[in-house]
Amino acid sequence: MAKILVIEDEKPVRMNLVAMLKAEGFQAIAPEDGQLGVQIDAFVNTIIHELRSPLATMKMSIELLQTTQNSQRHLFYLEALQAACNHEVELIDNLLNLQRLETQTFPIETETLHLQDWIPAIAEPFAIRAQQRQQILQVRVCAELPPVTLSRFSLERVVSELLNNACKYTPPHGKIILEVFQKQDKALRTNEASDGACIDQGASFWIAVRNEAEIPASFLPHLFDRFYRVPNGDRWQQGGTGLGLSLVKKFVEQMQGTIQVHSAEGWTSFVIQLPISLSLP
């Protein structure tokens, strides 16, 4: 029988992580109130816990691959190994990106984007996933919206992560709505992507991602916390690192925007306000 990986001595791992976090400026994650050591230690405990699970799966898969003679099981264990490896890489990449965003060292390059063409291209793979799950994905971008000048990378991460979450938590036959507009009162809509005027004179635009699933009010204040996952919410067993919404918030702030979340009457809405043109120092 395969053995589950156990980190028998966590002290060296913990010491190295704490030293790395301090050296890389992770002071930004804690307030200046004398609690830095406690904050970093709690953060390191969470990282070790998150790293251990995929490492255990990888080790177990390797051991089983070494003993099985069944070709179907061999493929199954390879897929499990690949999935665990991908999860580990994603977790580390997300941690590094979050660290750079926290310390304002994440590079940002702006370019002009025509969202009428760009947004549907980003949404296309999620439309395929939604169709497979019998979900309804609607995408609407205001035809009069002017070109925007922002970070392509950051905006793609934000939209993709919100669509990924919407697919994760929406039941079969449920709706997912992605809407881009430049009229502030449309940001108040919660359950329909309607036609009509969608542009105001101004320097901002809005992106709204809404899905037909309600999050209990007590969970809402924690949605942007690192490693937070809504209990029993992942109906499709999609998994994730628990850092997605933390990154979304930081990427939005990097682009000088704001993000709000509302959940009521069977719908959850993430509404982002961004500048039409990002001003860099």
C-alpha positions in Angstrom: 0.0 0.0 0.0 1.3 3.5 -0.8 2.3 5.7 2.0 1.0 9.2 2.5 3.7 11.8 2.5 4.4 13.3 5.9 6.8 16.2 6.5 8.3 14.8 9.6 10.3 17.9 10.5 8.6 21.1 9.5 11.0 23.4 11.3 13.6 23.8 8.5 10.8 24.3 6.0 9.1 26.9 8.2 12.4 28.7 8.9 13.2 28.9 5.2 9.8 30.2 4.3 9.8 32.8 7.0 13.2 34.0 6.0 12.1 34.1 2.3 8.9 36.0 3.1 10.8 38.6 5.2 13.6 39.0 2.6 11.0 39.4 -0.2 9.1 42.1 1.7 6.1 40.2 2.9 5.8 42.8 5.7 3.1 44.2 3.4 0.8 41.4 4.5 0.8 42.4 8.1 -0.2 45.7 9.8 2.5 47.7 11.6 1.2 46.8 15.0 3.9 44.4 16.4 2.0 41.4 15.1 4.2 40.7 12.0 5.7 37.5 13.4 2.3 36.1 14.3 0.9 37.1 10.9 3.8 35.5 8.9 3.8 32.4 11.1 0.1 31.9 10.4 0.6 32.5 6.7 3.5 29.9 6.6 1.3 27.4 8.4 -1.3 27.8 5.7 1.3 27.5 2.9 2.7 24.3 4.4 -0.8 22.8 4.6 -1.6 23.8 1.0 1.6 22.4 -0.3 1.4 19.1 1.6 -1.8 17.8 0.0 -0.7 17.8 -3.7 2.8 16.6 -2.7 1.1 13.6 -1.0 -0.9 12.9 -4.1 2.2 13.1 -6.3 4.2 10.8 -4.0 1.4 8.2 -3.8 0.9 8.3 -7.6 4.6 7.7 -8.2 4.6 4.7 -5.8 1.5 3.2 -7.4 3.0 3.7 -10.9 6.0 1.7 -9.8 3.9 -1.3 -8.8 0.9 -1.4 -11.1 0.9 -3.6 -14.3 -2.6 -2.5 -15.4 -2.4 -0.1 -18.3 -5.7 1.6 -17.4 -4.6 2.2 -13.9 -1.2 3.3 -15.1 -2.9 6.1 -17.1 -5.2 7.0 -14.2 -2.2 7.4 -11.9 -0.3 9.5 -14.5 -3.3 11.8 -14.8 -3.5 12.1 -11.0 0.2 12.9 -10.9 -0.1 15.5 -13.7 -3.1 17.2 -11.9 -1.2 17.4 -8.6 1.9 18.7 -10.3 -0.2 21.4 -12.1 -1.9 22.4 -8.9 1.5 22.8 -7.2 2.9 24.9 -10.0 -0.3 27.0 -10.0 -0.1 27.5 -6.2 3.5 28.6 -6.3 2.9 30.9 -9.3 -0.1 32.5 -7.6 1.9 33.0 -4.3 4.7 34.7 -6.2 2.3 36.9 -8.2 0.4 37.8 -5.0 3.7 38.7 -3.3 4.7 41.0 -6.2 1.4 42.7 -6.2 1.5 43.2 -2.5 4.9 44.8 -2.7 4.1 46.7 -5.9 6.9 45.0 -7.8 4.6 43.2 -10.3 5.5 44.6 -13.8 2.7 46.3 -15.6 2.6 47.1 -19.3 -0.4 48.8 -20.9 -1.8 48.4 -24.4 -4.9 49.5 -26.1 -7.7 46.9 -26.2 -10.9 46.8 -28.2 -13.1 45.0 -25.7 -15.9 44.3 -28.2 -13.5 41.7 -29.8 -11.2 40.9 -26.9 -13.8 40.0 -24.2 -15.6 37.3 -26.4 -12.3 35.7 -27.2 -11.5 35.4 -23.4 -14.9 34.0 -22.7 -14.9 31.4 -25.5 -13.3 28.5 -23.5 -15.7 29.2 -20.6 -18.7 29.1 -23.1 -17.5 25.5 -24.0 -17.3 24.5 -20.4 -20.7 26.1 -19.6 -22.3 24.1 -22.5 -20.8 20.9 -21.2 -22.3 21.6 -17.8 -25.7 22.7 -19.2 -25.1 26.2 -18.0 -26.2 29.4 -19.9 -23.4 31.9 -20.5 -24.3 35.3 -21.9 -21.6 37.8 -23.0 -22.5 41.4 -23.8 -20.1 44.3 -24.5 -21.4 47.8 -25.1 -20.9 48.5 -28.8 -20.2 52.2 -28.1 -17.5 51.5 -25.5 -14.2 53.2 -26.6 -10.9 51.4 -26.7 -9.3 51.0 -23.2 -5.7 51.3 -22.3 -4.9 48.8 -19.5 -2.7 45.8 -18.7 -3.8 42.9 -21.0 -2.3 40.3 -18.6 -4.0 41.7 -15.5 -7.4 42.2 -17.2 -7.3 38.7 -18.6 -6.5 37.2 -15.2 -9.4 39.1 -13.6 -12.0 38.2 -16.2 -10.8 34.6 -16.5 -10.8 34.1 -12.7 -14.3 35.5 -12.3 -15.7 33.4 -15.1 -13.9 30.3 -13.7 -15.5 30.9 -10.3 -18.9 31.4 -11.9 -18.7 28.1 -13.8 -17.5 26.4 -10.6 -20.5 27.5 -8.5 -23.4 27.6 -11.0 -25.7 24.6 -11.1 -27.0 23.0 -14.4 -29.4 25.3 -16.3 -28.2 28.2 -14.3 -27.2 31.5 -15.9 -23.8 33.2 -16.1 -23.7 36.8 -17.3 -20.6 38.7 -18.4 -21.3 42.3 -19.2 -19.1 45.3 -20.0 -20.5 48.8 -20.1 -19.8 52.5 -19.4 -23.0 53.5 -17.7 -22.9 53.5 -13.9 -26.6 52.7 -13.2 -26.2 49.4 -15.1 -23.8 48.3 -12.4 -26.8 48.0 -10.1 -28.4 45.3 -12.1 -28.2 41.9 -10.5 -29.9 39.3 -12.8 -30.2 40.5 -16.4 -27.9 41.6 -19.2 -30.3 44.0 -20.8 -30.2 46.0 -24.0 -30.3 49.8 -24.2 -28.0 52.7 -23.5 -24.7 51.5 -22.0 -22.4 54.5 -22.2 -21.9 57.7 -20.3 -19.4 60.4 -20.8 -16.7 59.6 -18.3 -13.3 58.1 -17.6 -14.4 54.7 -16.2 -16.1 51.6 -17.4 -17.6 48.6 -15.6 -17.2 44.8 -15.9 -19.9 42.7 -14.2 -19.8 38.9 -13.8 -23.1 37.5 -12.4 -24.1 33.9 -11.8 -27.2 32.2 -10.6 -26.0 31.0 -7.2 -26.2 32.8 -3.9 -23.5 33.0 -1.3 -24.6 33.3 2.4 -24.0 36.8 3.7 -21.7 35.5 6.5 -19.2 34.3 3.8 -19.0 37.5 1.8 -16.5 39.4 3.9 -14.0 36.5 3.5 -14.2 36.0 -0.3 -11.0 38.0 -1.0 -9.0 36.4 1.9 -6.1 34.2 0.9 -6.9 30.4 0.7 -10.6 31.0 1.6 -13.0 28.7 -0.1 -16.8 28.8 0.3 -17.8 25.7 2.2 -19.5 23.0 0.1 -19.7 25.4 -2.8 -17.7 23.6 -5.5 -20.5 21.5 -6.9 -18.3 20.4 -9.9 -15.3 19.4 -7.8 -13.2 21.8 -9.9 -10.7 22.6 -7.2 -8.3 25.5 -7.0 -5.6 27.2 -4.9 -7.9 29.4 -2.9 -5.9 32.5 -4.1 -8.0 33.4 -7.2 -10.1 36.1 -5.7 -7.2 37.5 -3.7 -5.3 37.9 -6.9 -8.4 39.4 -8.7 -8.7 42.1 -6.0 -4.9 42.9 -6.2 -4.9 43.0 -10.1 -8.0 45.3 -10.0 -6.2 47.6 -7.6 -3.0 47.5 -9.7 -5.1 48.9 -12.5 -6.5 51.6 -10.3 -9.9 50.1 -10.1 -12.3 48.8 -7.4 -14.3 45.6 -7.0 -17.5 44.9 -5.1 -19.5 41.7 -4.5 -23.2 41.3 -3.9 -25.2 38.2 -3.3 -29.0 38.1 -2.9 -32.2 36.6 -4.3 -30.4 33.6 -5.9 -27.7 35.7 -7.7 -24.0 36.6 -7.0 -22.5 39.6 -8.7 -18.9 40.8 -8.9 -18.8 44.4 -10.3 -15.5 46.0 -11.2 -14.9 49.7 -12.0 -11.8 50.5 -14.1 -10.3 53.6 -15.8 -10.7 53.8 -19.5 -7.0 54.7 -19.6 -4.5 53.6 -16.9 -2.2 56.4 -15.7 1.3 55.1 -14.9 3.8 57.1 -12.9 
